[in-house]
Amino acid sequence: MHPLIPRLRQARVIPVVRTSTAAHAATAVAWLRDAGIRVFEITMTVPDAPALIRDLASDDDILVGAGTVPDAAMAQACLDAGAKFIVAPWVDPALAAPVRDAGACLMLGALTPTEVRAALAAGADVVKVFPASSVGGPAHVKALRSVFPEVVFCPTGGVDARNLPDYLAAGAAFVGIGGRLVDESLIAAGDIAAVQRAAEDALGIMRT
């Protein structure tokens, strides 16, 4: 097991930060950090994402990773910037070497048992179940878990504070939450209260 996984299990929630500007992404991280979240996935759809990762990684109190990583070159750029985990919503064996060399954690996407096996064969430390909600939600995760009891699963896509307990009960080690936590319209409007309320709802459920 990768040494980072216990920390991810403890966090339970990884915000998937996907915004149209780096400024909005930085604001989202700052607001969610203040609400108590300490792990963040910055997707490569954010402009200048590696530069943002470098800025965020200077804060030793948070753990920053890179998401929607398209190839090994981008993975290397993010690792050089300080990313501690690399995420792709598909299986790409080319990501394994740079991630392994950096001592980082690799999360590869899969939906079916065949894809889970492919992700593991490609070097995944964590299997990202995406998009989780559209293929059966917690029931799908439970079915995969029955076949792969030792695999670390992270469902993403349609996860929110309401169904988070169901995913954890189904066998997810932790989850990724995107738009339910990082709502760009709220960020653009400066509605820090709404963004932090969503974070506190998720954290509150985790503590019960």
N, CA, C and O of each residue as an XYZ file, in Angstrom:
832
protein
N       0.836     -1.198      0.000
C       0.000      0.000      0.000
C       0.875      1.254      0.000
O       1.865      1.332      0.727
N       0.495      2.236     -0.828
C       1.265      3.474     -0.867
C       1.149      4.200      0.470
O       0.065      4.243      1.052
N       2.250      4.772      0.968
C       2.219      5.418      2.292
C       1.287      6.621      2.392
O       0.964      7.051      3.500
N       0.850      7.169      1.273
C      -0.052      8.305      1.311
C      -1.512      7.890      1.556
O      -2.332      8.712      1.965
N      -1.825      6.638      1.308
C      -3.224      6.201      1.375
C      -3.841      6.367      2.768
O      -5.000      6.775      2.849
N      -3.139      6.075      3.864
C      -3.763      6.324      5.177
C      -4.184      7.782      5.373
O      -5.216      8.051      5.988
N      -3.403      8.708      4.863
C      -3.789     10.121      4.998
C      -5.026     10.428      4.150
O      -5.892     11.196      4.570
N      -5.108      9.835      2.971
C      -6.278     10.038      2.127
C      -7.505      9.388      2.755
O      -8.601      9.946      2.689
N      -7.338      8.229      3.356
C      -8.452      7.577      4.055
C      -8.955      8.460      5.202
O     -10.159      8.587      5.424
N      -8.025      9.054      5.911
C      -8.400      9.905      7.034
C      -9.150     11.145      6.557
O     -10.094     11.599      7.204
N      -8.719     11.687      5.418
C      -9.370     12.883      4.881
C     -10.784     12.576      4.411
O     -11.685     13.398      4.576
N     -10.984     11.406      3.832
C     -12.274     10.927      3.333
C     -12.784     11.681      2.098
O     -13.400     11.077      1.221
N     -12.537     12.980      2.024
C     -13.043     13.805      0.916
C     -11.883     14.506      0.217
O     -11.055     15.151      0.861
N     -11.832     14.371     -1.118
C     -10.871     15.126     -1.925
C     -11.670     16.054     -2.836
O     -12.333     15.573     -3.754
N     -11.628     17.362     -2.614
C     -12.279     18.270     -3.555
C     -11.586     18.218     -4.911
O     -10.364     18.329     -5.002
N     -12.380     18.050     -5.959
C     -11.855     18.075     -7.320
C     -12.052     19.494     -7.841
O     -13.166     19.896     -8.177
N     -10.957     20.242     -7.902
C     -11.023     21.672     -8.232
C     -10.922     21.824     -9.745
O      -9.863     21.627    -10.340
N     -12.055     22.180    -10.351
C     -12.127     22.333    -11.804
C     -12.830     23.667    -12.083
O     -14.057     23.750    -12.049
N     -12.044     24.698    -12.356
C     -12.592     26.039    -12.581
C     -12.020     26.615    -13.874
O     -11.052     26.096    -14.429
N     -12.638     27.694    -14.339
C     -12.214     28.282    -15.609
C     -11.003     29.199    -15.466
O     -10.387     29.571    -16.465
N     -10.657     29.568    -14.229
C      -9.485     30.407    -13.995
C      -8.697     29.882    -12.797
O      -9.251     29.259    -11.891
N      -7.399     30.148    -12.816
C      -6.560     29.754    -11.689
C      -6.922     30.541    -10.437
O      -6.806     30.028     -9.324
N      -7.363     31.792    -10.615
C      -7.746     32.619     -9.471
C      -8.936     32.010     -8.735
O      -8.955     31.971     -7.505
N      -9.925     31.538     -9.488
C     -11.078     30.905     -8.857
C     -10.663     29.619     -8.149
O     -11.164     29.314     -7.067
N      -9.751     28.867     -8.755
C      -9.278     27.636     -8.122
C      -8.557     27.940     -6.812
O      -8.767     27.252     -5.813
N      -7.715     28.960     -6.812
C      -6.997     29.339     -5.599
C      -7.955     29.796     -4.512
O      -7.763     29.496     -3.334
N      -8.986     30.522     -4.918
C     -10.000     30.968     -3.951
C     -10.732     29.774     -3.357
O     -10.959     29.717     -2.149
N     -11.102     28.816     -4.211
C     -11.797     27.620     -3.727
C     -10.953     26.890     -2.693
O     -11.458     26.494     -1.642
N      -9.674     26.712     -2.985
C      -8.789     26.023     -2.049
C      -8.701     26.781     -0.730
O      -8.766     26.175      0.340
N      -8.554     28.092     -0.799
C      -8.436     28.901      0.418
C      -9.698     28.793      1.276
O      -9.617     28.614      2.491
N     -10.849     28.902      0.644
C     -12.109     28.823      1.397
C     -12.319     27.432      1.996
O     -12.725     27.307      3.151
N     -12.042     26.386      1.209
C     -12.237     25.027      1.705
C     -11.208     24.679      2.778
O     -11.505     23.940      3.717
N     -10.019     25.208      2.636
C      -8.996     25.003      3.665
C      -9.460     25.596      4.978
O      -9.325     24.969      6.028
N     -10.001     26.791      4.926
C     -10.491     27.445      6.145
C     -11.651     26.667      6.779
O     -11.890     26.764      7.983
N     -12.368     25.894      5.951
C     -13.484     25.096      6.462
C     -13.017     23.766      7.048
O     -13.807     23.041      7.652
N     -11.730     23.445      6.868
C     -11.191     22.244      7.487
C     -10.707     21.170      6.549
O     -10.251     20.120      7.003
N     -10.789     21.398      5.249
C     -10.324     20.405      4.272
C      -8.838     20.610      4.005
O      -8.365     21.743      3.915
N      -8.108     19.508      3.880
C      -6.650     19.603      3.775
C      -6.066     18.875      2.559
O      -4.850     18.883      2.370
N      -6.905     18.252      1.740
C      -6.427     17.552      0.550
C      -7.163     18.095     -0.664
O      -8.381     18.269     -0.622
N      -6.437     18.365     -1.748
C      -7.037     18.986     -2.925
C      -6.480     18.374     -4.204
O      -5.287     18.093     -4.316
N      -7.377     18.176     -5.163
C      -6.991     17.742     -6.507
C      -7.216     18.907     -7.465
O      -8.348     19.353     -7.654
N      -6.147     19.392     -8.061
C      -6.228     20.479     -9.037
C      -6.216     19.854    -10.429
O      -5.230     19.225    -10.814
N      -7.290     20.018    -11.183
C      -7.350     19.377    -12.499
C      -6.579     20.185    -13.538
O      -6.406     21.398    -13.423
N      -6.127     19.458    -14.554
C      -5.362     20.114    -15.603
C      -6.234     20.936    -16.548
O      -5.716     21.559    -17.475
N      -7.535     20.947    -16.331
C      -8.411     21.840    -17.088
C      -8.366     23.256    -16.529
O      -8.874     24.182    -17.162
N      -7.769     23.441    -15.358
C      -7.562     24.790    -14.801
C      -6.373     25.417    -15.524
O      -5.317     24.790    -15.608
N      -6.513     26.635    -16.046
C      -5.381     27.272    -16.724
C      -4.167     27.388    -15.797
O      -4.299     27.733    -14.623
N      -3.001     27.098    -16.337
C      -1.745     27.197    -15.578
C      -1.776     26.357    -14.305
O      -1.269     26.769    -13.262
N      -2.374     25.183    -14.405
C      -2.536     24.335    -13.225
C      -1.207     23.978    -12.541
O      -1.142     24.036    -11.313
N      -0.140     23.611    -13.279
C       1.110     23.294    -12.576
C       1.643     24.462    -11.742
O       2.183     24.253    -10.656
N       1.496     25.675    -12.241
C       1.947     26.837    -11.472
C       1.129     26.991    -10.189
O       1.671     27.322     -9.134
N      -0.167     26.751    -10.289
C      -1.010     26.820     -9.098
C      -0.623     25.732     -8.106
O      -0.562     25.979     -6.902
N      -0.363     24.532     -8.608
C       0.072     23.452     -7.729
C       1.353     23.832     -7.003
O       1.504     23.561     -5.812
N       2.277     24.462     -7.726
C       3.530     24.880     -7.089
C       3.270     25.862     -5.954
O       3.877     25.758     -4.888
N       2.372     26.816     -6.181
C       2.045     27.787     -5.133
C       1.407     27.095     -3.928
O       1.769     27.370     -2.784
N       0.459     26.198     -4.192
C      -0.250     25.539     -3.101
C       0.644     24.573     -2.344
O       0.511     24.427     -1.129
N       1.550     23.916     -3.045
C       2.406     22.909     -2.418
C       3.387     23.514     -1.427
O       4.001     22.794     -0.641
N       3.538     24.831     -1.460
C       4.426     25.489     -0.494
C       3.819     25.508      0.908
O       4.510     25.794      1.885
N       2.524     25.201      1.003
C       1.837     25.127      2.295
C       1.933     23.694      2.802
O       1.272     22.801      2.273
N       2.747     23.474      3.816
C       2.977     22.118      4.319
C       1.751     21.532      5.009
O       1.716     20.336      5.298
N       0.756     22.355      5.274
C      -0.426     21.898      5.994
C      -1.448     21.227      5.087
O      -2.397     20.611      5.573
N      -1.262     21.339      3.767
C      -2.218     20.722      2.844
C      -1.497     19.763      1.910
O      -0.286     19.846      1.709
N      -2.280     18.850      1.344
C      -1.771     17.854      0.407
C      -2.398     18.148     -0.952
O      -3.621     18.213     -1.078
N      -1.554     18.325     -1.966
C      -2.042     18.742     -3.283
C      -1.679     17.699     -4.330
O      -0.549     17.212     -4.385
N      -2.661     17.370     -5.158
C      -2.432     16.465     -6.260
C      -2.931     17.057     -7.559
O      -3.528     18.134     -7.571
N      -2.688     16.355     -8.651
C      -3.078     16.811     -9.985
C      -4.098     15.848    -10.570
O      -3.931     14.632    -10.477
N      -5.161     16.388    -11.177
C      -6.197     15.564    -11.754
C      -6.352     15.767    -13.252
O      -5.872     16.753    -13.811
N      -7.028     14.826    -13.893
C      -7.239     14.841    -15.345
C      -5.898     15.036    -16.060
O      -5.778     15.858    -16.969
N      -4.907     14.272    -15.636
C      -3.550     14.394    -16.179
C      -3.492     13.622    -17.500
O      -3.694     12.408    -17.503
N      -3.219     14.304    -18.635
C      -3.371     13.688    -19.941
C      -2.224     12.806    -20.395
O      -2.426     11.919    -21.225
N      -1.013     13.028    -19.868
C       0.132     12.265    -20.354
C       1.280     12.338    -19.355
O       1.208     13.050    -18.354
N       2.337     11.588    -19.647
C       3.473     11.508    -18.730
C       4.194     12.845    -18.591
O       4.690     13.171    -17.512
N       4.255     13.617    -19.669
C       4.940     14.912    -19.603
C       4.239     15.853    -18.634
O       4.889     16.540    -17.846
N       2.906     15.881    -18.695
C       2.174     16.736    -17.764
C       2.277     16.204    -16.338
O       2.364     16.975    -15.382
N       2.267     14.879    -16.206
C       2.449     14.302    -14.877
C       3.777     14.743    -14.282
O       3.844     15.105    -13.107
N       4.839     14.715    -15.092
C       6.148     15.116    -14.609
C       6.161     16.585    -14.209
O       6.761     16.948    -13.198
N       5.504     17.431    -14.997
C       5.446     18.856    -14.676
C       4.745     19.074    -13.330
O       5.168     19.907    -12.529
N       3.684     18.324    -13.098
C       2.950     18.470    -11.839
C       3.750     17.923    -10.664
O       3.746     18.507     -9.581
N       4.434     16.805    -10.875
C       5.277     16.252     -9.823
C       6.418     17.204     -9.482
O       6.750     17.396     -8.312
N       7.012     17.796    -10.510
C       8.080     18.770    -10.278
C       7.561     19.984     -9.507
O       8.303     20.621     -8.759
N       6.278     20.295     -9.699
C       5.663     21.435     -9.009
C       5.296     21.109     -7.568
O       4.998     22.008     -6.781
N       5.318     19.829     -7.223
C       5.028     19.447     -5.843
C       3.800     18.589     -5.643
O       3.418     18.328     -4.502
N       3.158     18.133     -6.733
C       1.994     17.256     -6.605
C       2.396     15.943     -5.939
O       3.418     15.350     -6.285
N       1.591     15.498     -4.986
C       1.877     14.255     -4.266
C       1.045     13.082     -4.772
O       1.313     11.931     -4.427
N       0.045     13.372     -5.584
C      -0.690     12.292     -6.232
C      -1.124     12.751     -7.614
O      -1.366     13.935     -7.848
N      -1.215     11.793     -8.519
C      -1.580     12.037     -9.910
C      -2.834     11.227    -10.216
O      -2.911     10.036     -9.915
N      -3.820     11.899    -10.823
C      -5.104     11.259    -11.090
C      -5.439     11.373    -12.575
O      -5.290     12.436    -13.178
N      -5.893     10.264    -13.153
C      -6.445     10.273    -14.502
C      -7.739      9.470    -14.470
O      -7.785      8.420    -13.830
N      -8.784      9.929    -15.137
C     -10.053      9.196    -15.122
C     -10.091      8.051    -16.119
O     -11.169      7.592    -16.496
N      -8.942      7.593    -16.543
C      -8.805      6.492    -17.493
C      -7.552      5.709    -17.115
O      -6.848      6.072    -16.173
N      -7.278      4.643    -17.847
C      -6.073      3.840    -17.612
C      -4.993      4.281    -18.586
O      -5.156      4.171    -19.801
N      -3.880      4.785    -18.039
C      -2.745      5.195    -18.870
C      -1.469      4.666    -18.227
O      -0.960      5.277    -17.287
N      -0.942      3.545    -18.711
C       0.260      2.956    -18.125
C       1.475      3.883    -18.154
O       2.401      3.711    -17.362
N       1.480      4.865    -19.061
C       2.634      5.761    -19.181
C       2.802      6.657    -17.961
O       3.881      7.207    -17.742
N       1.758      6.806    -17.174
C       1.851      7.677    -15.995
C       2.621      7.014    -14.856
O       3.132      7.699    -13.970
N       2.705      5.693    -14.875
C       3.258      4.979    -13.731
C       4.717      5.319    -13.453
O       5.087      5.536    -12.299
N       5.548      5.368    -14.484
C       6.990      5.555    -14.261
C       7.317      6.880    -13.584
O       8.010      6.867    -12.566
N       6.851      8.038    -14.098
C       7.189      9.285    -13.414
C       6.610      9.365    -12.009
O       7.239      9.914    -11.106
N       5.411      8.819    -11.823
C       4.800      8.861    -10.492
C       5.589      7.997     -9.517
O       5.865      8.415     -8.392
N       5.944      6.818     -9.941
C       6.723      5.911     -9.091
C       8.089      6.518     -8.762
O       8.537      6.455     -7.617
N       8.742      7.097     -9.752
C      10.064      7.682     -9.527
C      10.018      8.836     -8.534
O      10.985      9.088     -7.814
N       8.879      9.538     -8.502
C       8.729     10.668     -7.583
C       8.232     10.240     -6.205
O       8.160     11.053     -5.283
N       7.889      8.960     -6.072
C       7.354      8.487     -4.797
C       5.932      8.942     -4.546
O       5.460      8.913     -3.409
N       5.245      9.362     -5.596
C       3.882      9.863     -5.456
C       2.880      8.714     -5.606
O       3.257      7.569     -5.859
N       1.609      9.045     -5.445
C       0.525      8.067     -5.494
C      -0.211      8.200     -6.829
O      -0.494      9.313     -7.274
N      -0.520      7.074     -7.463
C      -1.178      7.091     -8.765
C      -2.612      6.579     -8.644
O      -2.857      5.495     -8.115
N      -3.559      7.386     -9.147
C      -4.971      7.007     -9.189
C      -5.406      6.962    -10.653
O      -5.332      7.963    -11.367
N      -5.861      5.781    -11.089
C      -6.321      5.619    -12.457
C      -7.795      5.250    -12.472
O      -8.275      4.553    -11.578
N      -8.516      5.721    -13.492
C      -9.955      5.543    -13.558
C     -10.370      4.214    -14.154
O      -9.709      3.684    -15.047
N     -11.479      3.680    -13.647
C     -12.023      2.426    -14.145
C     -13.491      2.327    -13.761
O     -13.928      2.925    -12.777
N     -14.251      1.563    -14.550
C     -15.664      1.318    -14.248
C     -15.981     -0.163    -14.109
O     -16.734     -0.556    -13.219
N     -15.416     -0.981    -14.979
C     -15.738     -2.398    -15.013
C     -14.644     -3.224    -14.342
O     -13.536     -2.726    -14.137
N     -14.939     -4.490    -13.992
C     -13.887     -5.348    -13.446
C     -12.676     -5.465    -14.372
O     -11.539     -5.484    -13.903
N     -12.910     -5.543    -15.667
C     -11.790     -5.614    -16.614
C     -10.938     -4.356    -16.539
O      -9.710     -4.425    -16.576
N     -11.600     -3.200    -16.433
C     -10.859     -1.935    -16.342
C     -10.134     -1.815    -15.005
O      -9.034     -1.266    -14.953
N     -10.726     -2.318    -13.928
C     -10.044     -2.306    -12.634
C      -8.759     -3.124    -12.722
O      -7.712     -2.684    -12.248
N      -8.829     -4.303    -13.321
C      -7.628     -5.129    -13.490
C      -6.586     -4.407    -14.340
O      -5.390     -4.474    -14.055
N      -7.040     -3.724    -15.378
C      -6.111     -2.987    -16.236
C      -5.444     -1.850    -15.472
O      -4.248     -1.605    -15.632
N      -6.223     -1.152    -14.635
C      -5.667     -0.050    -13.839
C      -4.606     -0.566    -12.880
O      -3.541      0.034    -12.737
N      -4.901     -1.671    -12.230
C      -3.928     -2.250    -11.300
C      -2.676     -2.704    -12.039
O      -1.562     -2.495    -11.558
N      -2.849     -3.320    -13.197
C      -1.705     -3.770    -13.989
C      -0.859     -2.599    -14.468
O       0.348     -2.733    -14.670
N      -1.518     -1.425    -14.650
C      -0.806     -0.226    -15.107
C      -0.097      0.501    -13.970
O       0.585      1.499    -14.203
N      -0.253      0.009    -12.744
C       0.477      0.593    -11.627
C      -0.338      1.455    -10.697
O       0.232      2.175     -9.877
N      -1.665      1.409    -10.794
C      -2.501      2.249     -9.940
C      -2.396      1.830     -8.478
O      -2.466      0.645     -8.153
N      -2.229      2.815     -7.602
C      -2.313      2.586     -6.158
C      -3.763      2.687     -5.693
O      -4.168      2.048     -4.722
N      -4.533      3.506     -6.410
C      -5.943      3.747     -6.115
C      -6.707      3.641     -7.423
O      -6.226      4.097     -8.461
N      -7.894      3.043     -7.386
C      -8.756      3.002     -8.567
C      -9.854      4.036     -8.392
O     -10.651      3.967     -7.457
N      -9.883      4.981     -9.295
C     -10.892      6.039     -9.297
C     -12.105      5.534    -10.082
O     -12.005      5.294    -11.286
N     -13.227      5.374     -9.422
C     -14.452      4.928    -10.083
C     -15.171      6.164    -10.617
O     -15.766      6.929     -9.858
N     -15.107      6.345    -11.940
C     -15.664      7.566    -12.540
C     -16.268      7.253    -13.896
O     -15.666      6.523    -14.684
N     -17.461      7.797    -14.187
C     -18.334      8.585    -13.297
C     -19.197      7.658    -12.445
O     -19.958      6.849    -12.976
N     -19.080      7.776    -11.144
C     -19.681      6.805    -10.235
C     -21.204      6.812    -10.264
O     -21.830      5.752    -10.296
N     -21.801      7.999    -10.253
C     -23.254      8.063    -10.087
C     -24.020      7.512    -11.273
O     -25.107      6.960    -11.101
N     -23.478      7.650    -12.468
C     -24.222      7.258    -13.666
C     -24.145      5.770    -13.973
O     -24.790      5.291    -14.906
N     -23.348      5.029    -13.181
C     -23.254      3.580    -13.418
C     -23.759      2.772    -12.225
O     -23.481      1.578    -12.115
N     -24.496      3.423    -11.341
C     -25.065      2.676    -10.226
C     -24.718      3.196     -8.850
O     -25.237      2.695     -7.853
N     -23.843      4.198     -8.773
C     -23.538      4.818     -7.489
C     -22.945      3.849     -6.482
O     -22.129      3.003     -6.847
N     -23.344      3.959     -5.207
C     -22.783      3.086     -4.174
C     -22.949      1.603     -4.470
O     -22.075      0.805     -4.128
N     -24.061      1.218     -5.104
C     -24.269     -0.197     -5.414
C     -23.196     -0.718     -6.367
O     -22.766     -1.866     -6.252
N     -22.770      0.111     -7.296
C     -21.719     -0.293     -8.232
C     -20.385     -0.454     -7.500
O     -19.645     -1.409     -7.738
N     -20.091      0.495     -6.608
C     -18.859      0.401     -5.831
C     -18.874     -0.864     -4.973
O     -17.867     -1.564     -4.870
N     -20.021     -1.151     -4.360
C     -20.137     -2.362     -3.532
C     -19.889     -3.614     -4.357
O     -19.235     -4.548     -3.894
N     -20.413     -3.635     -5.584
C     -20.213     -4.800     -6.454
C     -18.745     -4.966     -6.820
O     -18.224     -6.081     -6.799
N     -18.072     -3.865     -7.157
C     -16.643     -3.944     -7.469
C     -15.847     -4.399     -6.250
O     -14.925     -5.207     -6.357
N     -16.216     -3.871     -5.111
C     -15.504     -4.197     -3.872
C     -15.618     -5.690     -3.548
O     -14.690     -6.281     -2.997
N     -16.755     -6.294     -3.890
C     -16.935     -7.725     -3.607
C     -15.961     -8.577     -4.419
O     -15.560     -9.658     -3.987
N     -15.589     -8.085     -5.591
C     -14.658     -8.815     -6.450
C     -13.211     -8.454     -6.135
O     -12.306     -9.276     -6.278
N     -13.008     -7.213     -5.704
C     -11.652     -6.708     -5.422
C     -11.599     -6.169     -3.982
O     -11.518     -4.957     -3.782
N     -11.642     -7.052     -2.987
C     -11.733     -6.582     -1.593
C     -10.517     -5.818     -1.102
O     -10.615     -5.080     -0.121
N      -9.379     -5.972     -1.754
C      -8.157     -5.301     -1.296
C      -7.875     -4.004     -2.044
O      -6.935     -3.286     -1.701
N      -8.669     -3.698     -3.051
C      -8.410     -2.511     -3.863
C      -8.907     -1.259     -3.149
O      -9.965     -1.271     -2.521
N      -8.139     -0.184     -3.252
C      -8.521      1.108     -2.692
C      -9.332      1.853     -3.757
O      -8.795      2.246     -4.792
N     -10.621      2.043     -3.495
C     -11.514      2.692     -4.451
C     -11.820      4.122     -4.028
O     -12.039      4.409     -2.851
N     -11.831      5.022     -5.030
C     -12.213      6.423     -4.813
C     -13.266      6.803     -5.856
O     -12.910      7.215     -6.961
N     -14.559      6.673     -5.526
C     -15.591      7.092     -6.478
C     -15.664      8.605     -6.610
O     -15.512      9.334     -5.630
N     -15.894      9.060     -7.814
C     -16.010     10.483     -8.128
C     -17.069     10.636     -9.214
O     -17.234      9.773    -10.076
N     -17.774     11.748     -9.149
C     -18.804     12.010    -10.146
C     -20.179     11.814     -9.541
O     -20.659     10.686     -9.436
N     -20.820     12.914     -9.139
C     -22.131     12.841     -8.513
C     -22.101     12.567     -7.024
O     -23.145     12.317     -6.421
N     -20.926     12.608     -6.421
C     -20.817     12.395     -4.975
C     -21.060     13.728     -4.264
O     -20.548     14.767     -4.682
N     -21.846     13.686     -3.187
C     -22.073     14.889     -2.385
C     -22.239     14.493     -0.923
O     -22.112     13.319     -0.574
N     -22.521     15.470     -0.073
C     -22.620     15.196      1.366
C     -23.731     14.205      1.681
O     -23.623     13.445      2.643
N     -24.797     14.202      0.886
C     -25.934     13.323      1.172
C     -25.611     11.856      0.911
O     -25.990     10.991      1.701
N     -24.915     11.567     -0.188
C     -24.646     10.156     -0.503
C     -23.251      9.698     -0.088
O     -22.908      8.530     -0.268
N     -22.445     10.598      0.464
C     -21.099     10.243      0.924
C     -21.108      9.050      1.878
O     -20.303      8.136      1.700
N     -21.995      9.022      2.896
C     -21.986      7.859      3.797
C     -22.294      6.547      3.075
O     -21.773      5.494      3.442
N     -23.145      6.616      2.047
C     -23.489      5.408      1.298
C     -22.281      4.871      0.535
O     -22.080      3.660      0.452
N     -21.480      5.781     -0.024
C     -20.277      5.346     -0.744
C     -19.258      4.726      0.215
O     -18.637      3.712     -0.103
N     -19.093      5.332      1.377
C     -18.149      4.791      2.351
C     -18.629      3.433      2.853
O     -17.830      2.512      3.024
N     -19.935      3.309      3.089
C     -20.489      2.031      3.541
C     -20.357      0.952      2.477
O     -20.253     -0.233      2.792
N     -20.362      1.371      1.216
C     -20.237      0.419      0.107
C     -18.815     -0.073     -0.090
O     -18.579     -1.020     -0.841
N     -17.868      0.566      0.581
C     -16.487      0.112      0.488
C     -15.499      1.103     -0.085
O     -14.328      0.772     -0.270
N     -15.956      2.329     -0.372
C     -15.019      3.351     -0.845
C     -14.062      3.739      0.280
O     -14.474      3.892      1.430
N     -12.790      3.895     -0.057
C     -11.812      4.331      0.940
C     -11.938      5.826      1.198
O     -11.779      6.293      2.326
N     -12.224      6.561      0.142
C     -12.455      8.005      0.198
C     -13.137      8.379     -1.101
O     -13.280      7.538     -1.989
N     -13.561      9.631     -1.227
C     -14.315     10.043     -2.410
C     -13.759     11.351     -2.954
O     -13.099     12.111     -2.246
N     -14.042     11.594     -4.225
C     -13.765     12.889     -4.829
C     -15.083     13.613     -5.038
O     -16.043     13.034     -5.547
N     -15.129     14.874     -4.649
C     -16.331     15.688     -4.835
C     -15.959     16.926     -5.637
O     -15.093     17.701     -5.232
N     -16.615     17.106     -6.775
C     -16.308     18.236     -7.650
C     -17.243     19.405     -7.458
O     -17.094     20.184     -6.516
N     -18.224     19.529     -8.364
C     -19.084     20.701     -8.368
C     -19.886     20.913     -7.115
O     -20.305     22.038     -6.843
N     -20.120     19.865     -6.332
C     -20.884     20.021     -5.092
C     -20.085     20.779     -4.038
O     -20.658     21.357     -3.114
N     -18.752     20.776     -4.178
C     -17.901     21.530     -3.252
C     -17.298     22.755     -3.926
O     -17.143     23.806     -3.304
N     -16.963     22.611     -5.192
C     -16.285     23.692     -5.911
C     -17.243     24.219     -6.982
O     -17.078     23.947     -8.171
N     -18.237     24.971     -6.539
C     -19.241     25.552     -7.428
C     -18.719     26.907     -7.891
O     -18.697     27.871     -7.125
N     -18.301     26.967     -9.150
C     -17.647     28.189     -9.621
C     -18.566     29.397     -9.610
O     -18.100     30.524     -9.445
N     -19.858     29.182     -9.783
C     -20.783     30.322     -9.747
C     -20.795     30.955     -8.367
O     -20.900     32.176     -8.245
N     -20.690     30.143     -7.333
C     -20.637     30.682     -5.967
C     -19.310     31.380     -5.711
O     -19.254     32.406     -5.032
N     -18.242     30.811     -6.264
C     -16.926     31.431     -6.089
C     -16.894     32.785     -6.790
O     -16.413     33.769     -6.229
N     -17.407     32.830     -8.017
C     -17.415     34.087     -8.766
C     -18.263     35.137     -8.071
O     -17.974     36.331     -8.153
N     -19.311     34.695     -7.387
C     -20.196     35.628     -6.681
C     -19.649     36.033     -5.318
O     -20.218     36.890     -4.642
N     -18.536     35.408     -4.917
C     -17.953     35.730     -3.619
C     -18.709     35.138     -2.451
O     -18.600     35.629     -1.327
N     -19.481     34.078     -2.703
C     -20.335     33.494     -1.663
C     -19.551     32.474     -0.850
O     -19.745     31.266     -0.983
N     -18.668     32.982     -0.012
C     -17.827     32.099      0.787
C     -18.668     31.264      1.750
O     -18.322     30.118      2.036
N     -19.756     31.820      2.247
C     -20.581     31.107      3.219
C     -21.164     29.834      2.619
O     -21.173     28.790      3.271
N     -21.652     29.911      1.379
C     -22.262     28.742      0.743
C     -21.226     27.665      0.468
O     -21.489     26.480      0.675
N     -20.040     28.071     -0.003
C     -18.984     27.104     -0.298
C     -18.530     26.408      0.984
O     -18.366     25.188      1.013
N     -18.330     27.193      2.040
C     -17.869     26.588      3.286
C     -18.958     25.762      3.952
O     -18.665     24.789      4.648
N     -20.207     26.143      3.744
C     -21.309     25.348      4.294
C     -21.331     23.955      3.662
O     -21.559     22.962      4.354
N     -21.095     23.880      2.352
C     -21.052     22.577      1.679
C     -19.907     21.722      2.231
O     -20.059     20.519      2.443
N     -18.758     22.370      2.460
C     -17.628     21.646      3.019
C     -17.925     21.157      4.425
O     -17.611     20.020      4.777
N     -18.530     22.020      5.225
C     -18.845     21.654      6.608
C     -19.908     20.569      6.658
O     -19.900     19.740      7.568
N     -20.829     20.561      5.689
C     -21.823     19.481      5.630
C     -21.130     18.142      5.411
O     -21.444     17.155      6.075
N     -20.189     18.116      4.477
C     -19.456     16.873      4.191
C     -18.628     16.447      5.393
O     -18.638     15.276      5.774
N     -17.915     17.386      5.989
C     -17.080     17.063      7.138
C     -17.932     16.638      8.324
O     -17.546     15.744      9.078
N     -19.080     17.266      8.494
C     -19.968     16.920      9.601
C     -20.486     15.499      9.487
O     -20.557     14.772     10.478
N     -20.847     15.106      8.267
C     -21.324     13.738      8.056
C     -20.211     12.738      8.330
O     -20.456     11.671      8.893
N     -18.994     13.077      7.938
C     -17.875     12.180      8.153
C     -17.603     11.957      9.643
O     -17.123     10.895     10.040
N     -17.909     12.956     10.457
C     -17.580     12.867     11.877
C     -18.651     12.130     12.684
O     -18.424     11.753     13.834
N     -19.820     11.930     12.070
C     -20.913     11.271     12.797
C     -20.785      9.766     12.738
O     -21.619      9.053     13.296
